[in-house]
């Protein structure tokens, strides 16, 4: 199992740290993640004041120059609002800079600001995504493209450059809880990245089964049908320390987002309910987090990748400490548990 981190490059809204310094610190965290043995680091894509990741491939390219082994990916690329040709070119370039370490996780995103920003109709977001994913996959698989769609100019035997170092640039499909999205990933034979940020993780098992069944019916090999899990988490020396560090920022962030969407404020009781043995949160000691990763993997029928989302108002120092604990303690514990199975 690969273990890594997904970041939204949170802007320091209530801090004396500048946006420039925040990005420098983010690059330092990616560099540390590579040094201590994490497998993957992903960057989201948002168009809001509180995040600095609207041009995530530029940050990933800067990280590529400072790292050696870690996979660099999006988390996610909002494909409905993007040009698939430019998406491919950007990640192919990242792949060349990183010497074959680039990946893409495409999805529809959880915020909607990109649609008015780029003059798109939000009501067409699924049709846009479906058409653009088809084009992106064709560009990935073929150097010369002949293609026609509704939302973009047609291509007639048009080559797309540069080509990546990897023979086939990895493209994952990022999903939330929509059955149609799981089935789509299976039909296309794409690896699946599941965002579980609330509730109980094992409840997603029927959707994982739906994904694998759709893939098998479409004739894809089981080895193609990989499942990754993205969850909110943070590792400290003890559970008490982890909760004390993580909860204040978590409560502020999700209360703010919840207010936009008509949800009640976050409570400590609700947080604790999400952080119990079956809940989606992984805010605990290295030993408990490793056990929970293995428990979630078993509940979902086996996962190939797990990524922490730790953006919750934590200081750079706290995030660095957590990354080091993940690399030096959580990953060895997970590998040991896998070897014993």
C-alpha positions as CSV (number, residue, x, y, z in Angstrom):
1,X,0.0,0.0,0.0
2,X,1.2,3.5,-0.9
3,X,0.8,6.1,1.8
4,X,0.9,9.9,1.2
5,X,-0.6,13.3,1.8
6,X,-3.0,15.4,-0.2
7,X,-2.8,19.2,0.4
8,X,-5.0,22.1,-0.7
9,X,-2.1,24.6,-0.1
10,X,-4.1,26.4,2.6
11,X,-3.5,30.2,2.7
12,X,-2.6,31.6,6.0
13,X,-5.7,33.8,6.5
14,X,-5.1,34.4,10.2
15,X,-1.4,34.5,10.3
16,X,1.5,36.9,9.8
17,X,3.0,34.4,7.3
18,X,2.7,35.7,3.7
19,X,1.3,33.6,0.9
20,X,4.8,33.4,-0.6
21,X,6.1,32.0,2.7
22,X,3.2,29.6,2.9
23,X,4.2,28.1,-0.5
24,X,7.8,27.9,0.5
25,X,6.8,26.0,3.6
26,X,4.6,23.7,1.5
27,X,7.6,22.8,-0.7
28,X,9.6,22.1,2.4
29,X,6.9,19.7,3.6
30,X,6.9,17.9,0.2
31,X,10.7,17.7,0.4
32,X,10.5,16.2,3.9
33,X,7.8,13.7,2.8
34,X,10.1,12.5,0.0
35,X,13.0,12.2,2.5
36,X,11.2,10.2,5.2
37,X,9.7,7.7,2.7
38,X,6.2,8.8,1.9
39,X,5.0,7.4,-1.5
40,X,2.9,10.2,-2.9
41,X,2.1,13.9,-2.4
42,X,-1.0,15.4,-4.1
43,X,-2.2,18.9,-4.5
44,X,-5.8,20.0,-5.0
45,X,-7.3,22.6,-7.3
46,X,-9.4,25.4,-5.9
47,X,-10.4,29.0,-6.8
48,X,-11.0,30.4,-3.3
49,X,-9.2,32.9,-1.2
50,X,-8.3,30.3,1.5
51,X,-6.3,28.1,-0.9
52,X,-3.2,28.7,-3.0
53,X,-3.5,25.7,-5.3
54,X,-5.3,27.1,-8.4
55,X,-2.1,26.5,-10.5
56,X,-1.1,23.2,-8.8
57,X,1.1,21.9,-11.6
58,X,3.4,24.8,-11.0
59,X,3.8,23.9,-7.4
60,X,4.3,20.3,-8.2
61,X,7.0,21.2,-10.8
62,X,8.8,23.2,-8.1
63,X,8.5,20.2,-5.8
64,X,9.9,17.9,-8.6
65,X,13.1,19.8,-8.6
66,X,13.5,19.3,-4.9
67,X,12.6,15.6,-4.6
68,X,13.8,12.2,-5.9
69,X,11.3,9.4,-5.4
70,X,7.9,10.6,-4.3
71,X,4.9,10.5,-6.8
72,X,3.6,14.0,-7.5
73,X,-0.1,14.1,-8.4
74,X,-3.2,16.3,-8.4
75,X,-5.9,15.8,-5.8
76,X,-8.0,16.5,-7.8
77,X,-7.8,18.3,-11.2
78,X,-11.2,19.8,-11.8
79,X,-11.5,18.5,-15.3
80,X,-15.0,19.9,-16.0
81,X,-13.6,23.4,-15.9
82,X,-10.3,22.6,-17.8
83,X,-9.1,22.0,-21.3
84,X,-8.0,18.4,-21.5
85,X,-5.2,19.3,-24.0
86,X,-3.6,21.7,-21.5
87,X,-4.1,19.3,-18.6
88,X,-2.3,16.6,-20.4
89,X,0.5,19.0,-21.6
90,X,1.0,20.3,-18.0
91,X,1.2,16.9,-16.5
92,X,3.3,15.5,-19.3
93,X,5.8,18.3,-18.7
94,X,5.7,17.6,-14.9
95,X,6.4,14.0,-15.8
96,X,9.5,15.0,-17.8
97,X,10.8,17.3,-15.0
98,X,10.2,14.7,-12.3
99,X,11.6,11.8,-14.4
100,X,8.4,9.8,-14.5
101,X,6.8,10.6,-11.2
102,X,3.7,12.5,-12.3
103,X,0.1,11.3,-12.0
104,X,-3.4,12.9,-12.4
105,X,-6.5,12.4,-10.3
106,X,-9.4,13.9,-12.2
107,X,-12.7,14.8,-10.7
108,X,-15.6,17.3,-10.6
109,X,-14.4,19.0,-7.4
110,X,-16.4,19.9,-4.3
111,X,-16.7,23.7,-4.9
112,X,-18.2,25.5,-7.9
113,X,-16.2,28.8,-8.3
114,X,-14.4,27.5,-11.4
115,X,-17.6,27.4,-13.5
116,X,-18.5,31.1,-13.5
117,X,-14.7,32.0,-13.5
118,X,-14.3,30.2,-16.9
119,X,-17.7,30.9,-18.3
120,X,-19.1,27.4,-17.9
121,X,-22.7,26.3,-17.1
122,X,-22.8,24.6,-13.7
123,X,-25.8,22.6,-14.7
124,X,-23.7,20.9,-17.4
125,X,-20.9,19.9,-15.0
126,X,-21.4,16.1,-15.5
127,X,-21.7,16.3,-19.3
128,X,-18.6,18.5,-19.4
129,X,-16.7,16.1,-17.2
130,X,-17.7,13.0,-19.2
131,X,-16.8,14.6,-22.6
132,X,-13.5,16.0,-21.3
133,X,-12.5,12.8,-19.6
134,X,-13.0,10.9,-22.9
135,X,-10.7,13.4,-24.7
136,X,-8.1,13.3,-21.9
137,X,-7.9,9.5,-22.1
138,X,-7.6,9.6,-25.9
139,X,-4.7,12.1,-25.7
140,X,-3.1,9.9,-23.1
141,X,-3.3,6.8,-25.3
142,X,-2.6,8.4,-28.7
143,X,-0.1,10.9,-30.0
144,X,-2.4,12.0,-32.9
145,X,-6.0,12.8,-32.1
146,X,-9.1,12.9,-34.2
147,X,-12.0,13.9,-31.9
148,X,-15.3,15.8,-31.9
149,X,-17.4,16.9,-29.0
150,X,-20.0,19.5,-27.9
151,X,-17.9,21.7,-25.6
152,X,-14.6,22.1,-27.4
153,X,-13.3,22.6,-30.9
154,X,-12.8,19.4,-32.8
155,X,-9.3,17.9,-33.4
156,X,-8.4,16.4,-36.8
157,X,-5.3,14.2,-36.7
158,X,-3.8,16.7,-34.4
159,X,-0.6,15.8,-32.4
160,X,-0.4,16.7,-28.7
161,X,3.0,17.4,-27.2
162,X,5.0,17.0,-25.1
163,X,4.6,13.3,-24.5
164,X,5.4,12.1,-20.9
165,X,8.4,10.0,-19.8
166,X,6.0,7.3,-18.6
167,X,4.6,5.2,-21.5
168,X,1.1,5.7,-20.1
169,X,0.6,8.6,-17.7
170,X,-1.4,7.3,-14.7
171,X,-4.9,8.8,-14.5
172,X,-7.1,8.1,-11.5
173,X,-10.8,9.0,-11.1
174,X,-11.5,10.9,-7.9
175,X,-15.0,10.3,-6.5
176,X,-17.2,11.2,-3.5
177,X,-20.4,9.1,-3.0
178,X,-22.2,9.1,-6.3
179,X,-22.8,5.5,-7.6
180,X,-22.6,6.6,-11.2
181,X,-19.1,7.9,-10.7
182,X,-17.9,4.6,-9.2
183,X,-19.5,2.7,-12.1
184,X,-17.9,5.1,-14.6
185,X,-14.4,4.5,-13.2
186,X,-15.0,0.7,-13.4
187,X,-16.2,0.8,-17.0
188,X,-13.2,2.8,-18.0
189,X,-10.8,0.6,-16.1
190,X,-9.4,3.6,-14.2
191,X,-7.9,3.4,-10.7
192,X,-10.3,4.9,-8.2
193,X,-9.5,7.6,-5.5
194,X,-12.4,7.7,-2.9
195,X,-12.7,10.8,-0.7
196,X,-14.2,9.7,2.6
197,X,-14.3,12.7,4.9
198,X,-17.2,11.8,7.1
199,X,-19.4,9.0,8.3
200,X,-18.1,5.4,8.6
201,X,-15.6,4.3,6.0
202,X,-16.9,0.7,5.7
203,X,-20.2,2.0,4.4
204,X,-18.5,2.7,1.1
205,X,-18.0,-1.0,0.5
206,X,-21.1,-1.5,-1.7
207,X,-19.8,1.4,-4.0
208,X,-16.4,-0.2,-4.2
209,X,-18.0,-3.5,-5.1
210,X,-20.1,-1.6,-7.8
211,X,-16.8,-0.2,-9.2
212,X,-15.1,-3.6,-9.4
213,X,-18.2,-5.3,-10.9
214,X,-18.5,-2.6,-13.6
215,X,-14.8,-3.0,-14.4
216,X,-15.0,-6.8,-14.6
217,X,-18.1,-6.6,-16.9
218,X,-16.1,-4.2,-19.1
219,X,-13.3,-6.8,-19.4
220,X,-10.7,-5.0,-17.3
221,X,-8.1,-7.0,-15.3
222,X,-8.5,-7.0,-11.5
223,X,-5.0,-5.5,-11.3
224,X,-6.3,-2.4,-13.1
225,X,-9.1,-1.8,-10.6
226,X,-7.1,-0.2,-7.8
227,X,-8.7,1.7,-5.0
228,X,-7.2,4.6,-3.1
229,X,-8.7,6.2,0.0
230,X,-8.4,9.9,0.9
231,X,-9.4,10.8,4.4
232,X,-8.9,13.6,6.9
233,X,-6.1,12.8,9.3
234,X,-3.2,13.9,11.5
235,X,-0.6,12.0,13.4
236,X,1.0,13.1,16.7
237,X,2.8,11.3,19.5
238,X,-0.4,10.6,21.4
239,X,-4.2,10.8,20.6
240,X,-4.6,13.6,23.1
241,X,-1.9,15.7,21.4
242,X,-3.3,14.9,18.0
243,X,-6.8,16.0,18.9
244,X,-5.7,19.1,20.7
245,X,-3.6,20.1,17.6
246,X,-6.2,19.2,15.0
247,X,-9.6,19.9,16.3
248,X,-9.6,23.7,16.5
249,X,-8.7,24.2,12.9
250,X,-11.0,21.4,11.8
251,X,-13.9,22.9,13.7
252,X,-13.3,26.4,12.2
253,X,-12.9,25.1,8.6
254,X,-15.9,22.8,8.5
255,X,-18.1,25.3,10.4
256,X,-17.3,27.9,7.8
257,X,-17.9,25.6,4.9
258,X,-21.0,24.2,6.5
259,X,-22.4,27.7,6.9
260,X,-22.2,28.2,3.2
261,X,-24.1,24.9,2.6
262,X,-26.6,25.2,5.4
263,X,-25.1,22.7,7.8
264,X,-24.9,23.1,11.6
265,X,-21.7,24.2,13.3
266,X,-19.1,21.4,14.2
267,X,-19.2,20.2,17.8
268,X,-16.6,18.3,19.7
269,X,-19.1,15.4,20.2
270,X,-19.5,15.2,16.4
271,X,-15.8,15.2,15.9
272,X,-15.2,12.5,18.4
273,X,-17.9,10.4,16.7
274,X,-16.0,10.7,13.4
275,X,-12.7,9.8,15.1
276,X,-13.8,6.5,16.7
277,X,-12.6,3.1,15.5
278,X,-15.0,3.0,12.5
279,X,-15.2,6.7,11.7
280,X,-13.6,8.4,8.7
281,X,-11.2,10.6,10.7
282,X,-7.6,9.4,11.5
283,X,-6.5,11.8,14.2
284,X,-4.4,9.8,16.6
285,X,-1.1,8.2,17.6
286,X,1.1,6.4,14.9
287,X,0.1,3.0,16.3
288,X,-3.6,3.7,16.3
289,X,-3.6,5.4,12.8
290,X,-1.7,2.4,11.3
291,X,-4.3,0.0,12.8
292,X,-7.1,2.1,11.4
293,X,-5.6,2.3,7.9
294,X,-5.4,-1.5,7.9
295,X,-9.0,-1.8,9.3
296,X,-10.3,0.5,6.6
297,X,-8.4,-1.4,3.9
298,X,-9.9,-4.7,5.1
299,X,-13.4,-3.2,5.2
300,X,-13.2,-1.9,1.6
301,X,-11.8,-5.2,0.3
302,X,-8.2,-3.9,0.0
303,X,-6.8,-0.5,-0.9
304,X,-3.7,0.3,-2.9
305,X,-3.2,3.9,-1.6
306,X,-4.1,5.9,1.4
307,X,-3.6,9.7,1.6
308,X,-4.0,12.1,4.6
309,X,-5.7,15.5,4.2
310,X,-4.2,17.6,7.0
311,X,-5.1,21.2,6.0
312,X,-6.8,22.4,9.2
313,X,-5.0,25.5,10.4
314,X,-2.0,23.6,11.7
315,X,1.4,25.3,11.9
316,X,4.2,24.4,9.5
317,X,6.1,22.9,12.5
318,X,3.2,20.7,13.5
319,X,2.7,19.5,9.9
320,X,6.4,18.7,9.5
321,X,6.3,16.7,12.8
322,X,3.3,14.8,11.5
323,X,4.9,14.0,8.2
324,X,7.9,12.7,9.9
325,X,5.8,10.4,12.2
326,X,3.9,9.1,9.1
327,X,7.2,8.3,7.4
328,X,9.2,6.9,10.3
329,X,6.4,5.2,12.3
330,X,3.1,4.8,10.5
331,X,4.5,3.4,7.2
332,X,6.7,0.8,8.9
333,X,3.8,-0.4,11.0
334,X,1.5,-0.7,8.0
335,X,4.2,-2.6,6.0
336,X,4.7,-4.9,8.9
337,X,0.9,-5.6,9.2
338,X,0.7,-6.2,5.4
339,X,3.6,-8.6,5.6
340,X,2.0,-10.6,8.3
341,X,-1.3,-11.1,6.4
